[in-house]
Amino acid sequence: MNHPTKVITGPRTVFSYLTVNEPRIPLRGGKPRYSASLIIPKGDTKTVEKIRAAIRMTILILPHPGAEFQKSQKPVHKSASC
């Protein structure tokens, strides 16, 4: 079974500005974070739609900031937009 937030990109997709080994502090300060930019060919609409669907699913699965719930509770969201 596929995981709803996992996306396998097309063969011509390229990662740019990849920060996955250690989190980096943003230029304007703040908490260190991991990041990556994807360069996807314009014609690869299938990969773009898969990524958008994974983002929408992640929004549904993860609790929103400030939400109060215990580990035994499942977060519930009524709608999401990407």
FILOTOR-661352 format. One record per residue (C-alpha): x, y, z; chain; residue in one letter; residue number from 1. Coordinates in steps of 0.25 Angstrom, whole numbers. Layout:
BEGIN
R      u      v      w  kette  rest   nr
R      X      Y      Z      A     A  NUM
...
//
This chain:
BEGIN
R      u      v      w  kette  rest   nr
R      0      0      0      A     M    1
R      5     14     -4      A     N    2
R      7     24      7      A     H    3
R     -2     36      4      A     P    4
R      9     47      6      A     T    5
R     20     39     -1      A     K    6
R     23     44    -16      A     V    7
R     33     38    -25      A     I    8
R     37     49    -35      A     T    9
R     39     48    -50      A     G   10
R     53     44    -55      A     P   11
R     56     59    -59      A     R   12
R     53     65    -46      A     T   13
R     65     72    -39      A     V   14
R     67     76    -25      A     F   15
R     73     89    -23      A     S   16
R     78     96    -10      A     Y   17
R     77     83     -2      A     L   18
R     78     84     13      A     T   19
R     76     70     19      A     V   20
R     88     66     27      A     N   21
R     87     77     37      A     E   22
R     76     88     38      A     P   23
R     81    102     34      A     R   24
R     77    115     41      A     I   25
R     70    124     31      A     P   26
R     76    137     26      A     L   27
R     67    146     34      A     R   28
R     68    137     47      A     G   29
R     58    128     53      A     G   30
R     58    113     56      A     K   31
R     68    104     48      A     P   32
R     61     96     38      A     R   33
R     62     85     27      A     Y   34
R     59     89     13      A     S   35
R     59     86     -2      A     A   36
R     55     92    -15      A     S   37
R     50     84    -26      A     L   38
R     52     87    -41      A     I   39
R     41     80    -49      A     I   40
R     40     81    -64      A     P   41
R     27     89    -68      A     K   42
R     22     77    -76      A     G   43
R     22     68    -64      A     D   44
R      8     71    -59      A     T   45
R      6     57    -53      A     K   46
R     18     59    -43      A     T   47
R     13     73    -39      A     V   48
R     -1     68    -36      A     E   49
R      4     57    -28      A     K   50
R     12     67    -19      A     I   51
R      0     76    -18      A     R   52
R     -9     64    -14      A     A   53
R      2     59     -3      A     A   54
R      2     74      2      A     I   55
R    -13     73      4      A     R   56
R    -13     60     11      A     M   57
R     -2     65     20      A     T   58
R    -10     77     24      A     I   59
R    -22     67     27      A     L   60
R    -13     57     35      A     I   61
R     -5     67     44      A     L   62
R    -11     75     55      A     P   63
R    -11     90     52      A     H   64
R     -2     99     61      A     P   65
R     -9    102     74      A     G   66
R    -18     90     73      A     A   67
R    -20     83     87      A     E   68
R    -21     68     86      A     F   69
R    -15     56     93      A     Q   70
R     -7     45     87      A     K   71
R    -19     36     87      A     S   72
R    -28     46     79      A     Q   73
R    -27     47     64      A     K   74
R    -27     61     59      A     P   75
R    -39     65     50      A     V   76
R    -39     75     40      A     H   77
R    -51     78     31      A     K   78
R    -45     84     19      A     S   79
R    -31     87     13      A     A   80
R    -26     95      1      A     S   81
R    -13     95     -5      A     C   82
//
